Amino acid sequence: MYKVAFDKDAEKEFLKLDSQAQKLVSSKILDLQSGNFSKDKQLKGKHKGKFRKRAGDYRIIYLKENDYLVISVIRIAHRKEVY
């Protein structure tokens, strides 16, 4: 079981989403909390070391810290704007 922590900006982005998108993103965050990282991709370039989880048209950008079992959600945004 992982602990999920939100960056302040990511929390604001999450709260701005419509309720249907919030439900979808919430279910994906629960997947992260339970350790389900299937189909997540590691990012390249300036985002190296971070991972991406798909939630419909939205992307959850997170950092996994294995030593502490903490997942830091850095960004939640539409796929056109997230990178």
Biopython code that builds the backbone (N, CA, C, O; Angstrom):
import numpy as np
from Bio.PDB.StructureBuilder import StructureBuilder

atoms = [
    (1, "MET", "N", (0.843, -1.179, 0.000)),
    (1, "MET", "CA", (0.000, 0.000, 0.000)),
    (1, "MET", "C", (0.888, 1.242, 0.000)),
    (1, "MET", "O", (1.792, 1.360, 0.828)),
    (2, "TYR", "N", (0.639, 2.149, -0.908)),
    (2, "TYR", "CA", (1.402, 3.381, -1.042)),
    (2, "TYR", "C", (0.620, 4.540, -0.444)),
    (2, "TYR", "O", (-0.609, 4.506, -0.380)),
    (3, "LYS", "N", (1.330, 5.549, -0.015)),
    (3, "LYS", "CA", (0.716, 6.795, 0.432)),
    (3, "LYS", "C", (0.763, 7.762, -0.743)),
    (3, "LYS", "O", (1.805, 7.908, -1.383)),
    (4, "VAL", "N", (-0.339, 8.415, -1.028)),
    (4, "VAL", "CA", (-0.401, 9.359, -2.148)),
    (4, "VAL", "C", (-0.446, 10.772, -1.583)),
    (4, "VAL", "O", (-1.291, 11.088, -0.745)),
    (5, "ALA", "N", (0.462, 11.612, -2.044)),
    (5, "ALA", "CA", (0.517, 13.008, -1.624)),
    (5, "ALA", "C", (0.347, 13.891, -2.851)),
    (5, "ALA", "O", (0.937, 13.619, -3.897)),
    (6, "PHE", "N", (-0.444, 14.932, -2.735)),
    (6, "PHE", "CA", (-0.689, 15.853, -3.838)),
    (6, "PHE", "C", (0.173, 17.091, -3.702)),
    (6, "PHE", "O", (0.300, 17.655, -2.615)),
    (7, "ASP", "N", (0.761, 17.511, -4.803)),
    (7, "ASP", "CA", (1.381, 18.824, -4.890)),
    (7, "ASP", "C", (0.241, 19.841, -4.833)),
    (7, "ASP", "O", (-0.861, 19.535, -5.289)),
    (8, "LYS", "N", (0.466, 21.025, -4.295)),
    (8, "LYS", "CA", (-0.610, 22.018, -4.173)),
    (8, "LYS", "C", (-1.209, 22.372, -5.528)),
    (8, "LYS", "O", (-2.426, 22.517, -5.649)),
    (9, "ASP", "N", (-0.370, 22.512, -6.544)),
    (9, "ASP", "CA", (-0.868, 22.845, -7.881)),
    (9, "ASP", "C", (-1.702, 21.698, -8.454)),
    (9, "ASP", "O", (-2.717, 21.938, -9.107)),
    (10, "ALA", "N", (-1.285, 20.467, -8.215)),
    (10, "ALA", "CA", (-2.030, 19.305, -8.706)),
    (10, "ALA", "C", (-3.388, 19.228, -8.028)),
    (10, "ALA", "O", (-4.381, 18.859, -8.656)),
    (11, "GLU", "N", (-3.434, 19.575, -6.752)),
    (11, "GLU", "CA", (-4.709, 19.565, -6.035)),
    (11, "GLU", "C", (-5.663, 20.607, -6.621)),
    (11, "GLU", "O", (-6.854, 20.341, -6.782)),
    (12, "LYS", "N", (-5.142, 21.782, -6.937)),
    (12, "LYS", "CA", (-5.964, 22.830, -7.550)),
    (12, "LYS", "C", (-6.476, 22.386, -8.915)),
    (12, "LYS", "O", (-7.640, 22.612, -9.245)),
    (13, "GLU", "N", (-5.610, 21.753, -9.713)),
    (13, "GLU", "CA", (-6.019, 21.270, -11.033)),
    (13, "GLU", "C", (-7.107, 20.213, -10.905)),
    (13, "GLU", "O", (-8.055, 20.190, -11.690)),
    (14, "PHE", "N", (-6.967, 19.332, -9.906)),
    (14, "PHE", "CA", (-7.964, 18.289, -9.683)),
    (14, "PHE", "C", (-9.316, 18.902, -9.327)),
    (14, "PHE", "O", (-10.347, 18.475, -9.847)),
    (15, "LEU", "N", (-9.317, 19.886, -8.457)),
    (15, "LEU", "CA", (-10.570, 20.507, -8.026)),
    (15, "LEU", "C", (-11.253, 21.297, -9.141)),
    (15, "LEU", "O", (-12.461, 21.525, -9.074)),
    (16, "LYS", "N", (-10.514, 21.718, -10.155)),
    (16, "LYS", "CA", (-11.083, 22.450, -11.284)),
    (16, "LYS", "C", (-11.771, 21.528, -12.293)),
    (16, "LYS", "O", (-12.551, 21.997, -13.121)),
    (17, "LEU", "N", (-11.489, 20.219, -12.232)),
    (17, "LEU", "CA", (-12.087, 19.275, -13.172)),
    (17, "LEU", "C", (-13.577, 19.126, -12.908)),
    (17, "LEU", "O", (-14.040, 19.334, -11.787)),
    (18, "ASP", "N", (-14.337, 18.759, -13.960)),
    (18, "ASP", "CA", (-15.755, 18.482, -13.755)),
    (18, "ASP", "C", (-15.908, 17.183, -12.959)),
    (18, "ASP", "O", (-14.955, 16.412, -12.839)),
    (19, "SER", "N", (-17.090, 16.944, -12.423)),
    (19, "SER", "CA", (-17.277, 15.825, -11.492)),
    (19, "SER", "C", (-17.014, 14.466, -12.129)),
    (19, "SER", "O", (-16.496, 13.568, -11.464)),
    (20, "GLN", "N", (-17.357, 14.297, -13.395)),
    (20, "GLN", "CA", (-17.126, 13.012, -14.062)),
    (20, "GLN", "C", (-15.623, 12.751, -14.204)),
    (20, "GLN", "O", (-15.165, 11.632, -13.969)),
    (21, "ALA", "N", (-14.865, 13.762, -14.582)),
    (21, "ALA", "CA", (-13.418, 13.625, -14.710)),
    (21, "ALA", "C", (-12.786, 13.389, -13.337)),
    (21, "ALA", "O", (-11.832, 12.619, -13.223)),
    (22, "GLN", "N", (-13.308, 14.045, -12.294)),
    (22, "GLN", "CA", (-12.784, 13.833, -10.942)),
    (22, "GLN", "C", (-12.970, 12.386, -10.499)),
    (22, "GLN", "O", (-12.081, 11.812, -9.871)),
    (23, "LYS", "N", (-14.111, 11.796, -10.820)),
    (23, "LYS", "CA", (-14.364, 10.393, -10.458)),
    (23, "LYS", "C", (-13.371, 9.473, -11.156)),
    (23, "LYS", "O", (-12.830, 8.556, -10.538)),
    (24, "LEU", "N", (-13.132, 9.715, -12.435)),
    (24, "LEU", "CA", (-12.204, 8.889, -13.198)),
    (24, "LEU", "C", (-10.781, 9.026, -12.653)),
    (24, "LEU", "O", (-10.094, 8.024, -12.455)),
    (25, "VAL", "N", (-10.345, 10.246, -12.414)),
    (25, "VAL", "CA", (-9.005, 10.489, -11.888)),
    (25, "VAL", "C", (-8.875, 9.890, -10.490)),
    (25, "VAL", "O", (-7.834, 9.327, -10.153)),
    (26, "SER", "N", (-9.919, 10.006, -9.679)),
    (26, "SER", "CA", (-9.893, 9.429, -8.327)),
    (26, "SER", "C", (-9.708, 7.926, -8.368)),
    (26, "SER", "O", (-8.953, 7.367, -7.571)),
    (27, "SER", "N", (-10.396, 7.265, -9.294)),
    (27, "SER", "CA", (-10.254, 5.807, -9.391)),
    (27, "SER", "C", (-8.830, 5.423, -9.799)),
    (27, "SER", "O", (-8.300, 4.419, -9.323)),
    (28, "LYS", "N", (-8.214, 6.209, -10.669)),
    (28, "LYS", "CA", (-6.833, 5.942, -11.076)),
    (28, "LYS", "C", (-5.856, 6.207, -9.940)),
    (28, "LYS", "O", (-4.852, 5.507, -9.810)),
    (29, "ILE", "N", (-6.141, 7.210, -9.119)),
    (29, "ILE", "CA", (-5.284, 7.491, -7.974)),
    (29, "ILE", "C", (-5.399, 6.368, -6.948)),
    (29, "ILE", "O", (-4.410, 6.018, -6.303)),
    (30, "LEU", "N", (-6.590, 5.799, -6.790)),
    (30, "LEU", "CA", (-6.751, 4.642, -5.909)),
    (30, "LEU", "C", (-5.963, 3.450, -6.434)),
    (30, "LEU", "O", (-5.422, 2.667, -5.653)),
    (31, "ASP", "N", (-5.897, 3.308, -7.774)),
    (31, "ASP", "CA", (-5.054, 2.266, -8.361)),
    (31, "ASP", "C", (-3.596, 2.474, -7.979)),
    (31, "ASP", "O", (-2.894, 1.520, -7.642)),
    (32, "LEU", "N", (-3.138, 3.733, -8.033)),
    (32, "LEU", "CA", (-1.767, 4.041, -7.641)),
    (32, "LEU", "C", (-1.537, 3.689, -6.176)),
    (32, "LEU", "O", (-0.503, 3.125, -5.816)),
    (33, "GLN", "N", (-2.505, 4.026, -5.342)),
    (33, "GLN", "CA", (-2.374, 3.762, -3.915)),
    (33, "GLN", "C", (-2.261, 2.270, -3.629)),
    (33, "GLN", "O", (-1.540, 1.861, -2.719)),
    (34, "SER", "N", (-2.976, 1.456, -4.408)),
    (34, "SER", "CA", (-2.921, 0.008, -4.193)),
    (34, "SER", "C", (-1.722, -0.642, -4.880)),
    (34, "SER", "O", (-1.500, -1.843, -4.727)),
    (35, "GLY", "N", (-0.944, 0.140, -5.638)),
    (35, "GLY", "CA", (0.266, -0.391, -6.262)),
    (35, "GLY", "C", (0.057, -0.904, -7.662)),
    (35, "GLY", "O", (0.896, -1.647, -8.170)),
    (36, "ASN", "N", (-1.034, -0.534, -8.305)),
    (36, "ASN", "CA", (-1.308, -0.958, -9.681)),
    (36, "ASN", "C", (-0.668, 0.036, -10.651)),
    (36, "ASN", "O", (-1.231, 1.093, -10.937)),
    (37, "PHE", "N", (0.519, -0.321, -11.151)),
    (37, "PHE", "CA", (1.250, 0.557, -12.062)),
    (37, "PHE", "C", (1.235, 0.030, -13.491)),
    (37, "PHE", "O", (2.032, 0.474, -14.318)),
    (38, "SER", "N", (0.343, -0.906, -13.795)),
    (38, "SER", "CA", (0.304, -1.484, -15.140)),
    (38, "SER", "C", (-0.038, -0.405, -16.167)),
    (38, "SER", "O", (-0.872, 0.465, -15.919)),
    (39, "LYS", "N", (0.604, -0.477, -17.291)),
    (39, "LYS", "CA", (0.424, 0.436, -18.430)),
    (39, "LYS", "C", (0.878, 1.866, -18.152)),
    (39, "LYS", "O", (0.652, 2.750, -18.979)),
    (40, "ASP", "N", (1.506, 2.111, -17.019)),
    (40, "ASP", "CA", (2.060, 3.436, -16.768)),
    (40, "ASP", "C", (3.384, 3.538, -17.508)),
    (40, "ASP", "O", (4.126, 2.561, -17.609)),
    (41, "LYS", "N", (3.672, 4.712, -18.020)),
    (41, "LYS", "CA", (4.899, 4.894, -18.784)),
    (41, "LYS", "C", (5.827, 5.855, -18.067)),
    (41, "LYS", "O", (5.395, 6.837, -17.462)),
    (42, "GLN", "N", (7.118, 5.546, -18.152)),
    (42, "GLN", "CA", (8.123, 6.446, -17.616)),
    (42, "GLN", "C", (8.354, 7.554, -18.636)),
    (42, "GLN", "O", (8.455, 7.293, -19.835)),
    (43, "LEU", "N", (8.436, 8.777, -18.161)),
    (43, "LEU", "CA", (8.617, 9.911, -19.056)),
    (43, "LEU", "C", (10.092, 10.120, -19.374)),
    (43, "LEU", "O", (10.973, 9.659, -18.648)),
    (44, "LYS", "N", (10.338, 10.819, -20.469)),
    (44, "LYS", "CA", (11.697, 11.072, -20.937)),
    (44, "LYS", "C", (11.980, 12.567, -20.922)),
    (44, "LYS", "O", (11.109, 13.376, -20.606)),
    (45, "GLY", "N", (13.198, 12.914, -21.266)),
    (45, "GLY", "CA", (13.580, 14.323, -21.399)),
    (45, "GLY", "C", (13.602, 15.043, -20.067)),
    (45, "GLY", "O", (14.127, 14.531, -19.078)),
    (46, "LYS", "N", (13.022, 16.246, -20.050)),
    (46, "LYS", "CA", (13.072, 17.049, -18.827)),
    (46, "LYS", "C", (12.218, 16.460, -17.708)),
    (46, "LYS", "O", (12.356, 16.861, -16.553)),
    (47, "HIS", "N", (11.336, 15.513, -18.035)),
    (47, "HIS", "CA", (10.492, 14.867, -17.027)),
    (47, "HIS", "C", (11.020, 13.490, -16.629)),
    (47, "HIS", "O", (10.286, 12.680, -16.064)),
    (48, "LYS", "N", (12.275, 13.230, -16.918)),
    (48, "LYS", "CA", (12.866, 11.924, -16.630)),
    (48, "LYS", "C", (12.750, 11.592, -15.141)),
    (48, "LYS", "O", (12.996, 12.442, -14.285)),
    (49, "GLY", "N", (12.376, 10.359, -14.846)),
    (49, "GLY", "CA", (12.197, 9.922, -13.471)),
    (49, "GLY", "C", (10.761, 9.977, -12.997)),
    (49, "GLY", "O", (10.428, 9.440, -11.941)),
    (50, "LYS", "N", (9.901, 10.632, -13.782)),
    (50, "LYS", "CA", (8.482, 10.720, -13.444)),
    (50, "LYS", "C", (7.713, 9.708, -14.286)),
    (50, "LYS", "O", (8.222, 9.200, -15.285)),
    (51, "PHE", "N", (6.498, 9.427, -13.876)),
    (51, "PHE", "CA", (5.657, 8.468, -14.579)),
    (51, "PHE", "C", (4.338, 9.112, -14.963)),
    (51, "PHE", "O", (3.949, 10.145, -14.418)),
    (52, "ARG", "N", (3.652, 8.479, -15.922)),
    (52, "ARG", "CA", (2.381, 8.977, -16.417)),
    (52, "ARG", "C", (1.338, 7.878, -16.294)),
    (52, "ARG", "O", (1.593, 6.730, -16.658)),
    (53, "LYS", "N", (0.161, 8.229, -15.780)),
    (53, "LYS", "CA", (-0.971, 7.311, -15.736)),
    (53, "LYS", "C", (-2.101, 7.952, -16.513)),
    (53, "LYS", "O", (-2.422, 9.123, -16.312)),
    (54, "ARG", "N", (-2.703, 7.175, -17.406)),
    (54, "ARG", "CA", (-3.809, 7.672, -18.220)),
    (54, "ARG", "C", (-5.112, 7.602, -17.440)),
    (54, "ARG", "O", (-5.380, 6.630, -16.734)),
    (55, "ALA", "N", (-5.915, 8.648, -17.579)),
    (55, "ALA", "CA", (-7.257, 8.691, -16.998)),
    (55, "ALA", "C", (-8.157, 9.344, -18.042)),
    (55, "ALA", "O", (-8.481, 10.527, -17.939)),
    (56, "GLY", "N", (-8.560, 8.563, -19.049)),
    (56, "GLY", "CA", (-9.347, 9.119, -20.148)),
    (56, "GLY", "C", (-8.508, 10.110, -20.926)),
    (56, "GLY", "O", (-7.415, 9.780, -21.386)),
    (57, "ASP", "N", (-9.015, 11.332, -21.076)),
    (57, "ASP", "CA", (-8.277, 12.384, -21.780)),
    (57, "ASP", "C", (-7.317, 13.129, -20.861)),
    (57, "ASP", "O", (-6.653, 14.071, -21.292)),
    (58, "TYR", "N", (-7.239, 12.721, -19.621)),
    (58, "TYR", "CA", (-6.370, 13.382, -18.652)),
    (58, "TYR", "C", (-5.176, 12.504, -18.332)),
    (58, "TYR", "O", (-5.217, 11.288, -18.519)),
    (59, "ARG", "N", (-4.115, 13.128, -17.849)),
    (59, "ARG", "CA", (-2.912, 12.416, -17.468)),
    (59, "ARG", "C", (-2.545, 12.803, -16.050)),
    (59, "ARG", "O", (-2.642, 13.965, -15.655)),
    (60, "ILE", "N", (-2.122, 11.805, -15.297)),
    (60, "ILE", "CA", (-1.657, 12.023, -13.936)),
    (60, "ILE", "C", (-0.141, 11.842, -13.972)),
    (60, "ILE", "O", (0.347, 10.755, -14.283)),
    (61, "ILE", "N", (0.585, 12.873, -13.664)),
    (61, "ILE", "CA", (2.041, 12.816, -13.644)),
    (61, "ILE", "C", (2.444, 12.634, -12.184)),
    (61, "ILE", "O", (2.050, 13.414, -11.317)),
    (62, "TYR", "N", (3.235, 11.594, -11.925)),
    (62, "TYR", "CA", (3.602, 11.316, -10.541)),
    (62, "TYR", "C", (5.036, 10.853, -10.425)),
    (62, "TYR", "O", (5.674, 10.457, -11.401)),
    (63, "LEU", "N", (5.518, 10.916, -9.201)),
    (63, "LEU", "CA", (6.870, 10.514, -8.843)),
    (63, "LEU", "C", (6.740, 9.404, -7.818)),
    (63, "LEU", "O", (6.043, 9.559, -6.815)),
    (64, "LYS", "N", (7.402, 8.293, -8.060)),
    (64, "LYS", "CA", (7.319, 7.150, -7.152)),
    (64, "LYS", "C", (8.611, 7.065, -6.357)),
    (64, "LYS", "O", (9.697, 6.953, -6.925)),
    (65, "GLU", "N", (8.484, 7.117, -5.052)),
    (65, "GLU", "CA", (9.645, 7.057, -4.174)),
    (65, "GLU", "C", (9.598, 5.726, -3.439)),
    (65, "GLU", "O", (8.933, 5.604, -2.410)),
    (66, "ASN", "N", (10.301, 4.730, -3.962)),
    (66, "ASN", "CA", (10.225, 3.368, -3.442)),
    (66, "ASN", "C", (10.650, 3.232, -1.988)),
    (66, "ASN", "O", (10.054, 2.451, -1.246)),
    (67, "ASP", "N", (11.657, 3.968, -1.569)),
    (67, "ASP", "CA", (12.155, 3.829, -0.208)),
    (67, "ASP", "C", (11.092, 4.151, 0.837)),
    (67, "ASP", "O", (11.069, 3.557, 1.915)),
    (68, "TYR", "N", (10.218, 5.091, 0.512)),
    (68, "TYR", "CA", (9.226, 5.544, 1.474)),
    (68, "TYR", "C", (7.806, 5.094, 1.126)),
    (68, "TYR", "O", (6.871, 5.353, 1.885)),
    (69, "LEU", "N", (7.639, 4.423, -0.015)),
    (69, "LEU", "CA", (6.328, 4.015, -0.488)),
    (69, "LEU", "C", (5.387, 5.209, -0.579)),
    (69, "LEU", "O", (4.242, 5.158, -0.128)),
    (70, "VAL", "N", (5.896, 6.279, -1.171)),
    (70, "VAL", "CA", (5.128, 7.503, -1.336)),
    (70, "VAL", "C", (5.009, 7.808, -2.817)),
    (70, "VAL", "O", (5.981, 7.692, -3.562)),
    (71, "ILE", "N", (3.824, 8.195, -3.241)),
    (71, "ILE", "CA", (3.610, 8.644, -4.612)),
    (71, "ILE", "C", (3.221, 10.110, -4.540)),
    (71, "ILE", "O", (2.225, 10.460, -3.905)),
    (72, "SER", "N", (3.991, 10.961, -5.179)),
    (72, "SER", "CA", (3.699, 12.389, -5.206)),
    (72, "SER", "C", (3.044, 12.731, -6.532)),
    (72, "SER", "O", (3.672, 12.628, -7.586)),
    (73, "VAL", "N", (1.784, 13.138, -6.480)),
    (73, "VAL", "CA", (1.081, 13.552, -7.693)),
    (73, "VAL", "C", (1.491, 14.986, -7.975)),
    (73, "VAL", "O", (1.242, 15.893, -7.180)),
    (74, "ILE", "N", (2.128, 15.169, -9.130)),
    (74, "ILE", "CA", (2.700, 16.465, -9.474)),
    (74, "ILE", "C", (1.756, 17.289, -10.332)),
    (74, "ILE", "O", (1.669, 18.507, -10.178)),
    (75, "ARG", "N", (1.052, 16.626, -11.233)),
    (75, "ARG", "CA", (0.230, 17.359, -12.190)),
    (75, "ARG", "C", (-0.933, 16.510, -12.640)),
    (75, "ARG", "O", (-0.781, 15.304, -12.834)),
    (76, "ILE", "N", (-2.102, 17.121, -12.810)),
    (76, "ILE", "CA", (-3.268, 16.489, -13.405)),
    (76, "ILE", "C", (-3.795, 17.487, -14.420)),
    (76, "ILE", "O", (-4.238, 18.576, -14.057)),
    (77, "ALA", "N", (-3.748, 17.116, -15.689)),
    (77, "ALA", "CA", (-4.181, 18.044, -16.721)),
    (77, "ALA", "C", (-4.612, 17.274, -17.960)),
    (77, "ALA", "O", (-4.345, 16.080, -18.093)),
    (78, "HIS", "N", (-5.283, 17.979, -18.861)),
    (78, "HIS", "CA", (-5.693, 17.391, -20.131)),
    (78, "HIS", "C", (-4.450, 16.997, -20.906)),
    (78, "HIS", "O", (-3.410, 17.645, -20.794)),
    (79, "ARG", "N", (-4.557, 15.950, -21.681)),
    (79, "ARG", "CA", (-3.380, 15.426, -22.377)),
    (79, "ARG", "C", (-2.737, 16.437, -23.311)),
    (79, "ARG", "O", (-1.552, 16.316, -23.619)),
    (80, "LYS", "N", (-3.485, 17.430, -23.767)),
    (80, "LYS", "CA", (-2.911, 18.446, -24.654)),
    (80, "LYS", "C", (-2.031, 19.425, -23.896)),
    (80, "LYS", "O", (-1.146, 20.048, -24.481)),
    (81, "GLU", "N", (-2.270, 19.565, -22.588)),
    (81, "GLU", "CA", (-1.583, 20.593, -21.808)),
    (81, "GLU", "C", (-0.571, 20.058, -20.801)),
    (81, "GLU", "O", (0.204, 20.832, -20.240)),
    (82, "VAL", "N", (-0.564, 18.758, -20.563)),
    (82, "VAL", "CA", (0.164, 18.216, -19.426)),
    (82, "VAL", "C", (1.682, 18.245, -19.581)),
    (82, "VAL", "O", (2.392, 18.384, -18.585)),
    (83, "TYR", "N", (2.188, 18.119, -20.783)),
    (83, "TYR", "CA", (3.644, 18.068, -20.964)),
    (83, "TYR", "C", (4.134, 19.435, -21.276)),
    (83, "TYR", "O", (5.334, 19.632, -21.469)),
]
sb = StructureBuilder()
sb.init_structure("model")
sb.init_model(0)
sb.init_chain("A")
sb.init_seg("    ")
for serial, (resi, resn, name, xyz) in enumerate(atoms, 1):
    if name == "N":
        sb.init_residue(resn, " ", resi, " ")
    sb.init_atom(name, np.array(xyz, "f"), 0.0, 1.0, " ", f" {name:<3s}", serial, name[0])
structure = sb.get_structure()
